[in-house]
Amino acid sequence: MEREQNEELDLSYYLNIIFKRFWLLVAIAALGLAAAVLVNLFMRPAYKATALMMINQEDAGKIDVSSYASFASVEDYYRTQYQLLTSRSLLDKVYRQMGLSAIEEFANPNGIKKLEKALKVEPITRSRLVNVSATTYDPQLSADIVNTLTNSFVADNVSNRVFMGQDVIAALESSEKSPAEQELLNSMPQVVNSDFIKTLKQQAAQLTAERARLLAKYTKYHPDVISVQNQLDAINAQITTETRRLVQSIKIELSGQFSGNNIRVIDPAVTPEKPVRPRKLINLAVGLLAGGLLGLLIVFVWEFLDQSVKSSEDLEEKLHLPFLGFVPYEKAKKKESEYASLLKDGNFLQAENVRNIRTMLDFALADQHNAPLLITSSMQGEGKSHLSAALLVAMAQTGKKVLLIDGDLRRSRAHRIFKLSTDKGLSNIWDADPKKAGYAANIQSVPDVPNLFVMTSGQRPPNPAELLNTPKLADFINWAVENYDQVVVDCPAILPVSDTLLWGKYIPRGVFVIKYGQTNAKLAQLALDKLQKAGVKILGAVIGHYRPEGLSYGKYGYYKTYGYYNEEK
């Protein structure tokens, strides 16, 4: 059972990877299909003409002229014929006869090689039939090449048979046969395979051996030697007589055999009407399939190389951080604040997720609910200011008196989010004028959010790090904790500057913000290591700008269709 669950999880994992980059996969598959369309449009059409031939072996009962080539088997015979069909001598003959050198497709150099490449010999299984085809850009030329080739092959086969037959007949008709002619006759299958001649030759061999034994004891005039010699002469005479009889029958048979042919064309090639290339449907299918496979490869390689954080599992495996929640991406409407969904009636997607994060922080803080927090990230632009503002609005809605401090004296955002003035703010607490340096005097309320107070960064100072590294900052934090139920500092990103580490000297707890699919795990780990060395405990991480993808939790419908709670409305 556990194994089946693991297999399902593995399948879901791979499907999730595919769905996350589904449009990339579709785009690459579309490119493959487009490439196939271009091939179909620009590939020159090619035409294939085919002739059907039949190649027979000689009957066993007749003289087998092909046997003089010493074929070991029927298979060898047919393989030889197929090779002869594309032999260089035959192709050269066809090439010159048709004047193919004047045709661009087969022009020199390597004209005969081009012709050989255009030809194809395809034996039909379990038959004596063979298809001979030629593929060229001219349909009529394809048919002419095949017909010229097959006719030349048949004609050459007849000439070879007649030529070989003439040698045999000459040997048969010769009254005084030369040793070579006699050897030719003795090697004929009818002579070699005659059982009677085999028996006579065995007897002759025995008598020859007996004569040799007697000559070792006696002279050639001894009666026993003479008797054995007479028997040997008689048997040799019988062998000669039987051989002449067989040769005579062969001569009679040959007189009418060579006029026939064991190879013939059954169906000559005709001019093809449709091209065989390009195969448009097959090309489209191959292009789509190749594009899809390439797309899958790129998707999985991309996933393997991707070091960004996109899920709670990534947080636990890559950064070893508790997961506090998602802040889904929502495109803000014009003239609406970034926290507008928290002020509307109903359970909106982003608002509910922020409230869930608020609840998780309550659990993480346990008995220290009023402990100050800092919110930071590894790099700029990962959504920490957006989370800080939304989270403080959610805390204020519980009735707590909360203070948001814009601790980024270099690139502040709180005043833009809440549309507040920067004439007073954090940088003023170091002012030499006591009236301007008062803590309460530099804090502003948010008109549309009761219980929410904001200290903007104020005017940008020339030396932020030096200001933060003074006892004044500790005194201000102590004052804020005494006067507000919850204090949250929106700190700068860790890696560009050291300001967050200076805040960490007085605020030892924080929340780390990850931008979905953008934050690099290695850079985030480097930032976390710096926080750890500075003594800051990260309570957990929030994944901002979350976009549900693939088969992830958000895709199941919770994040996608949160309107379940609004059905009644």
N, C-alpha and C positions, 0 to 999 in steps of 0.2 A: 504493500500500500504506500509506504514511504517512498519507494522507488518511483511509483507512478506519479506521485505528487511532485517529486524532483524533476521528472521528465516534463510535466506540465509547466512547471516554473521555468525550466530551460527554454521550452518552446515559447512561452510568453515573453521571455527576455529577448529572444531573437526577433520575434514579431514586433516587439516594442521598438527595437533598433530600426527595423524597416519602416514602421509607421512614423517614427520621429522625423525621418528624412525621406518621407514618401515622395514628396514633390521633386526632390533631387533624383530619386530613382526614376520617376516618370520622365523627367527632363532628359536623362541620359538614354533611356529607352527610346524616347522620341527622336533623339539625335541618331541612334542606330537605325530607326525606321526611315528617317530622312536621308541617311546615307544610302540605304537600299533603294529608295525612290530615285536618287541621283544616278545610281548604277543602272537602274532600269531605263532611265532617260538617255544616258550617254553611252551605254554599251552598244557596240555595233552588232546587229543581229547576225547570228550564224545558223546555217542550214545543214541538216544531216540527211544524207541519202544512204540507203541500205540495200544490199543485194543478198539473196539467200542462196547458198551453195550446198551441194551434197558431195561428200568425199567418201567413196567406198574403198574397202580393201579388196584385193583379188580373192576369188574363191579358192579354197584349199585344194580342190580337185584339179585346178588348172595350173599352168605355170605361173608362178608369182614373180613377176619381174622385180617387184619391190624387195623381194627377199635378198637380192644381190647386194642391197645396201645394209644387210645384216641387222634388221630391226629386231630388238630384243622382245618387243611386245607390241600389242595393238596400240597401247597408249603412246609408245615412242613413235609409232608411225604417224599418228594424228598430230602429235606435237611438232613433228618435223614438217608436216604439211602446213601447219599454222605459221611456223617460222618462215617457210618458203614464200608464203603469201606477202610477207613484208621484207623479203630479202632485198639487199641493196641492188643486186643485178636486175631484179624485176622492177623495183621502183625507178631505177635509172632508165630502164626501157620505157616505162610509162611516162616519165618526166620528159624524155626527149620526144617521144611519139606525140604527146599533147602540146609540146611547146610551152611548158609551164614556166620557163624562165622569163617569158614575156609578160607574165601575170604578176602584179605587185605582191600578192599574198605569198607567192612561192618563188619570188625572184632571188637570185644569188646575192650574197653568199649563203651557203647552207640551205640551198633550195630543196635538195632531196631530204634533208633532215626535217624541214618544215612539212614536206609531203608525208614523211613517216609519222610525224606527230599528229597530222590530220586524220590518219587512218586508224581503224580499230577493228580487230578480229575477235569476235565473240562466239565461241562454240556454244551450241545449245545442249544442255545437259541431257545425258542418256539418249543421245541420237547421233546420227552421222551428218547432221546439218550444222552449218556455221553461218553467222551473219558477218558480212564484210561491209563496213560503213566508212564514209568520209565526211568530215565536217569542214565547211568553208563558208566564206561570206557570200558566195554566189550559189543559189540553189541549183542552177543548171550545171555548174562546174562540179558540184558535189556528185551528182548523178553520173556525169561523164567520167570522172576519175574512177569511181567504183566499177563501172561497166568496163572501162579500158583495162583496169587491173585484173578483174576476174576473167575476162576473155583471154588476156595474155597468159594468165596462169594456166587456164585450160589448154591453150594451144601449146605452151611449153611442156605440159605434161604428156600430150600426144607425141610431140617430137622426141621426148626422152624415151618413151616406150618404144617408138619405132627404131630409134637409134640403138637401144639395147637389144631389141629383137633382131635387128640386122646382124649384130655381132654373133648372136646365138645361131641364127640360120647359116651364117658363113661357116661357123665351126661345124655345124651338122653336115653341110654339103661338101666340106673339104674331104677329098679322097685320101690325101696324105696329111694327116692332122699334125700340127706343130705341138710341142709339149704344152704350150699355153692353151691351145684350143682343146687338147685332150683333158687338161686340168679343168677347163670350163665345163666340159661335158660331164666329167666325173663328179663335179661339185653341184650338179643340178639336183633339186630336191627329189625328183622322181627316182634318180639313181641312188642318191644317198639314203633315202628312206625305204628302198626296196628290201623286204625281209629275205627274199630268195638270194639276192646278191650279198646281203649281210652274212647269210649262212655259208655261202660259197667262199667268201673271204675268210671266215673263221677256219674253214677246212683247209684253205690254202695256207693260212698262217701255221696251222698245226703240222702240215706236211713239210713246210719250209723248215720248221724247227727240227722235225725228225730227220730230214736230209742233212742238216748241219751236224746233228749228232752222229749220223752214220759216217759222214766224211771225216769225222775226227778219228775213226777207227780204220776205215777202208778207203780205197780209191774210188773215183767216180765210175769205174767200170765194174765194180762189185755188183752182183745181182740185186742185192737188197737196195743199194743206192739207185740202180736203174729203175727198179720197181716203184720206189717212192717218187722218182723224177717223172715217170710216166703218169702217175696219179695226179701230180701237181700240174703237169701240162694240160691234162684233161679238165681239171677244175678251172684253170685260167682261161681255157677255151670257152667253157660254159659262161664264165663271167663276161667275156668279151661278147659272146652271142647275146646274152641277156641285156647287156648295156646297149648294144646296137638296136635291139628290139625296142627298148624304152626310148632311145634317141629318135628312132623312126616315128614312134607315136607322138613324141614331142614336136617333131618337124611338121607332122600332119596337123597337130593342134595349133601350132604357131601360124600356119598359113592363113588362118582366118581370125586370129585373136587380136592382132595388133591394130586392126582397123577401128576397134572400140576404144572407150575411154572410161576410167573409173571415177572421174571428176567432172561434174557438170553444174551449170548455173540453173537453179530452179526458178528463181524470181529475179530478173534483172532490176537494177535500181531505177526508180522513177524520180522525177523532179519534185522535191518536197515543197509543200505549200506554206507551211508554218515554220518559223525559226525554232530551234531548240535552245538557243540562248539569246537574250537573257530569260531565265525562268522567273517571271515576274513575281508570282505568288510565293515561290520558294525563297527568292531573294528578300521579299518583304518579311517573311516569317523568320529567316535567318537574321536579318538586320534587327528586327524587334527582339529576338531571343538574345543575340549578342549584346545589344544595348542594355537589355535587362540584366544579363549576367555581369556585364561591366559595371552597371549601376550598383548591383548588390555588392560587388567587390569594393567599389569606392565607398559605399555606405559603411561596410564593416571595417574597412581600413580607417576611415575617418573616425568611427566610434572608438576603435582601438587607440588611435593617436590622440583622441580628445581627452584633455586633462581637466576639463571644466566640471563644475559641480552642478548636478541637475536633479538630485533626489535626496531623500533622507538617507537612503543607503549609501550614497556617495559621501555624505557628511560623516557617517559612522565609519566607513571603510577608509576614506582618504584623509579625513581630518580628525576623526575620533571625537566629534562634538555631538552633544544632544541636539535633537531637532525640535525647534520651538514652533515652526509653522511656515506656511507659504503666505506671501503677499502677491496675489494674482495681478497680472498686468492688465490695466484698464486705461484706455486712451481717454485722457481727461477732455471734457467738453469745454468749449470756450466760455469764459466768464464763470467757470466753476472752480472752486478750490480743490486741492489734491485730496482733501479729507471730506469732500461733499457727501460721499455715500454714507459716512458715519452720522451725518446730521439729518438724513432723510428717514421717513417712516418706512418700516419694512426691513426685511433681512436681506441686505444686499451682499453680494459675493465678497467684495473686498472688505466691507465693514465686518462681516462675521469672521473672516480670517484674522483680522487685526484683534478682534475681541478674544479669539482663541489664543492668540499669542499673549495677550494680557493675562489670561487665565494661567497659561503655562508659566509665565514669569512669577505669578503669585505662588504657584507651587514650588518653583525653584528657589524663591527667597525664603520660603518657610516662615519662620518667626520674625524675620527682619523685613517686613513689608515696606517700611519707609526707608530702607537703605538706598543711597544714591546709586544710580547706574550710569554707565557710559555706553554709547552706541557707536560702533566704528566698523570699518571694513579694511580690506587689504589695499584697494586702489580707489581713486576717485570715480564717481559716477555709478556706484553699485547700489544706490537706493537707500543709504542710511538716513539721510535727511528726510526723505519721504516717510520712512518707517517711524522715525522719531516723532514727526508731527502727527501722524495717524495714531500712533500708540498713545501719545499724551492726550489726544482728544478722547480716545476710548477710556483712558484712566479718569479723565475729568468727568465723564458721563456717569461714573460710579459714585460721584459726590465727593471725591477726594480733591483737595486743593493741591494742584500739581504745577511744577515749574519746569519749563524746557529752557535749557541754556544752550545757546549756539556757541559751542566751544571751538569752532573753526574760525580763527582770526584772519585767515588768509582767503578762503573762498566760502563765505557764509551764504546760507540759503533760507534760514528761518524767517527773515524779514520779508522775503518774497512770497513764501508760502502763506504767511498770515497777514501779508500786506501791512507791515509795521514800519515805523521810522527807524533809521540807523543813527539818529542824532544822539540817542542814548543807548547804552548797551554795555557789554562786558568790558570793552577796552577802557571805558570811563572810570572803572573802579580804581584804576591806578593814577587817576588825575590828581594833580596837586591841590585842586580846589575841593574842599570837603563837601560842598553842595553837589558838585558834579559826581563825586566819588561815592556818594551814598548808595548802598546796595538797593534799597527799595526804590530809590529815585530812577534807577536804570532798568526797572522791570515794568513791562507793559501787559495789560490784559488783552484778551482776544474777545472782541465784542460778541461774536456769534457762538462762543463756546464758554459758558459759565465755568468757573473754577479753574480755567486754564490761564497760566501766566507765562510770558515768554521774555527771556533776556536775549536780545539779539547780540550779535558780535560787536555792534557799534562801529565807529570809524576804524578803518584798517590801520593798525599800528605798524611802524617800521621794523619792530623787533618782537614778534609774537613769542618766540621761544624764551627770550629773556624775561618777559612779563609773566609767563606761566611758571617760570622757575623761581618764584618768590613766595614768601610766607603769606602774602596777601591772598593768594588763591586758596590756601587752606582755610584761612579765616572766613572767606566768602562761602566756601562750601559748608562749613559748620553752621554759618548763619542760615543758609538756605535750608539745610536739613531740619533746623529747629523751627522754621517758619512755614514749611510746606510738608504736606503728607508724602509727596513723592517728588524727587528731583532726578531729572534725566539730562545728561549732557550729550549733545550731538557733536561728537569729536571728529577731527580730520581723519582721513585715511592714514594708515600706519606707515606704509612703505615710503611715500614721498618725503614725509617730515616726521619729526620726533615729538610733536605736540601731544599726541595721544598718550604717550608714555609719561609725559609730565602730569597730565590729568590722572593717570593711573597711580601716581604716588598718593593721592588722597581719595580716589574712588577705586577700590580693589575689585569691583564686580562690573561685568560688561556683557553686552550682547553683540555678536558678530554677524554682519550682514553679507550675504552671498548673492551675487546677481546671477539669476538662472541662465545656465549655458554660457556665461561669460567669464566668471571668476575662475582663474587658473588654480588648481588644487595646490600646486607647488608654491606659487606666490602666496596663497592664503596660509599655507603651513608656515612659511617664513614669517609672515606677519604674526601668526599665533605664537610662534616661538619667541618673538620679541616681547609680546604681551606677557607671556609666562615668565620670562626673565625679569620683567618689570614688576612682577607680583600681582598681575591682574588675572582674576579667575573669570573665565568666560562661562556664563551660565548656559549658553546654548547659541544656536545659529538660526537665522531666519533666511529663507530663500526668497528674494524679491524678484519682481518682474516675471513671475512664474507664468509660463504658457503651457497648458496641458498638451501633451503630445503622446502619440503612440497608444499603448495599452496601460499607461500609468494610471495612478489613482484618480487623477483629475479627469481622465478620459471616460471613466465609468459613468459619469453623469453628475456626480456630486458638485464638482466645480462648474461643469458646463451648464447645468439646468438647475440652478439653485432656486428657481421660481417656485419650487414645491411649497415653500413657506408662504408664498404670496397668492396661492390659488384662490383662497377665500376672498382676498381683496379683489 
